[in-house]
Amino acid sequence: MTPPRTTRVVCLVRRPVGEPLPTDFAVEERPLPPLGEGQLLVRNLYMSVDPSMRGRLESTEKHYTHNFTPGAPLDGRALGVVEESRCAAVPPGTYVRHQLGWRERAVLDAADTDGAGRIDPGLAPLPTWLGLLGQTGFTAYVGLTRIVELRPGDTVFVSAAAGAVGTAAGQFARLLGAERVLGTAGGPDKCALLVKEFGYDAAADYRAEPVRDALARLAPDGIDVYFDNVGGEQLAAALHALRTGGRVALCGMMSQFGGDRLSGQRSADINQLIQAVLKRLTLRGFIVRDHDDLRPEFERRVAGWLAEGRITARETVVDGLENAAGALLSLLGGGNIGKMLVRLDDSH
């Protein structure tokens, strides 16, 4: 069969002015480069939709990695099957994860695939390799084990707890020995789901109650660990709730985008940081790619928990590349439970 010469891609038409709109994106046909030595032609099956993409739409500041360029395709994590290979170590039919999502096919260097290029679909369903066993689950694991060094008996608070990282963090915290796990989410249905399905002891609706009040109610004796996906008002509330010697994993600051959507529409005064001095707190920011040495331990441990039925993998799946921009906008508006994915091939 003749290899395809083009592929459909999602392009950034223009940088958003305020909130992103569907018209800021377009699906276009673009040429595929010829396959060179050591390269793979991959047909993407699933692609990841991540909150960090909001910052990459901006022009003024770099977030996590390079910002998107108007007129060029978006990129992001994806999982696909090798259709053609010029690398003997990665034959056709191999399932790989890589960074050239937001397109139906990609030509990439075999060296740029994760973990020597292979994932085992027999160990977990394909979507799980982009969610609980993927970068989002790994983020939660790194934050809890290395950044805050979670200890048995800790009381843990997680913001944006119904998202991909949050649903993983709550479950991992419980399995790592936390005595009590608390979270925030937008709306009573999500809060109920956190308790019923994801191992949280209690959850608060940040839209209905100030987070500082919620923490005073749910953890009157204070918290030991805060896993921060939001920043803003929720970080300020956690600073007041943390006990002396508490630890904070600074993972994300989504309150900086979209009018403080996730912080309950209130700004937070930087003077709240005096709490870090008074309580001798440790606040540590991290980027998960700096901790790849933990990945084999993470995959072994979490795959075991999955096999034992001790954790739940949950994805929100949208079908079709033409609906990918809508999936991103839905994610930014809180329209997901767990990992947001776009499925590009409904046979998998």
KEMAR-203163 format. One record per residue (C-alpha): residue in one letter; x, y, z. Coordinates in steps of 0.25 Angstrom, whole numbers, plus 5000, padded with zeros to 4 digits. Example, Ala and Ser with C-alpha at 12.3 -4.5 7.8 and 13.67 -1.06 7.14 Angstrom:
<nodes>
A504949825031 S505549965029 
</nodes>
This chain:
<nodes>
M500050005000 T500550144996 P500850225009 P500050345010 R500650485006 T499750575014 T499050575027 R497950655034 V498450745045 V497850845055 C498550985053 L498451115061 V497851215053 R498151335062 R498451355077 P497251365085 V496751505090 G496251475104 E495551335104 P495951235092 L494851225082 P494551105072 T494951205061 D496351215066 F496651075061 A496451005048 V496650865042 E497550875030 E498250775020 R499750775021 P500850695014 L501650585022 P503150595021 P503750475014 L504250365023 G505750365027 E506650265033 G506250245048 Q504850305046 L503450255047 L502150275041 V501150275052 R499550265051 N499050335063 L497950265070 Y497750355083 M498250495086 S498350565099 V497650695102 D498350775114 P498050895122 S499550935120 M499150965105 R498451095110 G499751155114 R500351115100 L499351195093 E499951325098 S501051405092 T501651475104 E502151365113 K502651225111 H501851115118 Y502450975121 T503050965106 H502951055093 N501751135091 F500851105079 T501051185066 P499951245058 G499851175044 A500551045049 P499950915055 L499750895069 D500550785076 G500350705089 R500450565094 A499850455086 L499850295084 G499850225071 V500250105063 V501450095054 E501050085040 E502450095033 S503750085040 R505250115036 C505650075050 A505849925052 A505649935067 V504249995065 P503549905055 P502149935048 G501049895058 T501749955070 Y500950045079 V501650175083 R501450305090 H502050435085 Q501850585084 L501250605070 G499850595073 W498750685068 R498850615054 E498450485049 R499850435044 A501250485048 V502650455044 L503550455055 D504950405060 A504850275067 A505750335078 D504650435081 T503650325085 D503450305100 G504150185107 A504850135095 G503650145087 R502750035092 I501550015101 D500849885104 P499349895101 G499149765108 L499549825121 A498549935121 P497549995110 L498150095100 P497450215106 T498050185120 W499450205114 L499150345112 G498350365125 L498650285138 L499850215132 G500250345124 Q500850475127 T499650525136 G499750405145 F501250415145 T501050565149 A500250525161 Y501150415165 V502450505164 G501750615172 L501350525183 T502550435185 R503650525181 I503250675183 V502450665196 E502950525200 L501550485205 R501650415219 P500650315225 G499650385233 D499650515225 T498450595222 V498450635207 F497750745199 V497650745184 S497050855175 A496450825162 A496250695168 A495250645157 G496250665146 A497250565140 V498350595150 G497450615162 T496650485160 A498050415160 A498550495172 G497450465181 Q497550315178 F499050305179 A499050385192 R498150285198 L498950165194 L500250235198 G499650245212 A498950375214 E497950375225 R497050475219 V496950525205 L496150655202 G495850715188 T495150835181 A494350825168 G493350915161 G491950865164 P491250765173 D491250655164 K492750655162 C492950665177 A492050545179 L492750465169 L494150495176 V493650425188 K492850315182 E493950275171 F495250335173 G495650315188 Y495350455194 D494850465208 A494150595205 A494050695194 A493650845193 D492950925182 Y493851045180 R492751115172 A491851105184 E492751125196 P494051205198 V495151095199 R495751155211 D494351135218 A494250995212 L495650955218 A495251005231 R494050925231 L494650795225 A495950805232 P495850885245 D497150825250 G497850865237 I498550795226 D499950745223 V500050745208 Y499450825197 F499550775183 D499350905175 N498750905161 V498051045162 G498851145169 G498051275172 E497051275183 Q497151125185 L498651135188 A498451245198 A497351165205 A498351045206 L499451135212 H498451175223 A498051025225 L499450965225 R500050925238 T501450965243 G502450895234 G501350865223 R501750835208 V501250885195 A501450825181 L501250945171 C500850865159 G499950965151 M499351105152 M498151105143 S497551225151 Q498451315143 F497651285131 G496251315127 G495851415137 D496251325150 R495151225145 L495651115155 S495951215167 G494451255168 Q494651385161 R495451445173 S496951495172 A497951455183 D498851555190 I500351515189 N500451555204 Q499751425207 L501151365206 I501551415220 Q500851285224 A502051205218 V502951285227 L502151275240 K501851125238 R503251085232 L502551025219 T503250965208 L502651005194 R503350935182 G502950955168 F503250845158 I503150805143 V502950655142 R503950635130 D505050665140 H504750535147 D504750425137 D505650345145 L504450305153 R503650265141 P503950115142 E503550105157 F502250185154 E501850095142 R502149965150 R501450015163 V500250075156 A500049965146 G500049875159 W498949955165 L498149955152 A498249805151 E497849785166 G496549875163 R497049975174 I496950095165 T496050145155 A496450205141 R495450305136 E495450375122 T494550475115 V494650435100 V494350525089 D494250465075 G494950525062 L496050625059 E494950725055 N494450725069 A495850735076 A495750895077 G494450875084 A494950775093 L496050875098 L495050985100 S494150885108 L495350845116 L495650995119 G494251005124 G494250885133 G493550795124 N494350675127 I494450565137 G495850505138 K496650505125 M496150575113 L496550505100 V496150515085 R495950375079 L496450375064 D496150235061 D494850175066 S495350035064 H496250045076 
</nodes>
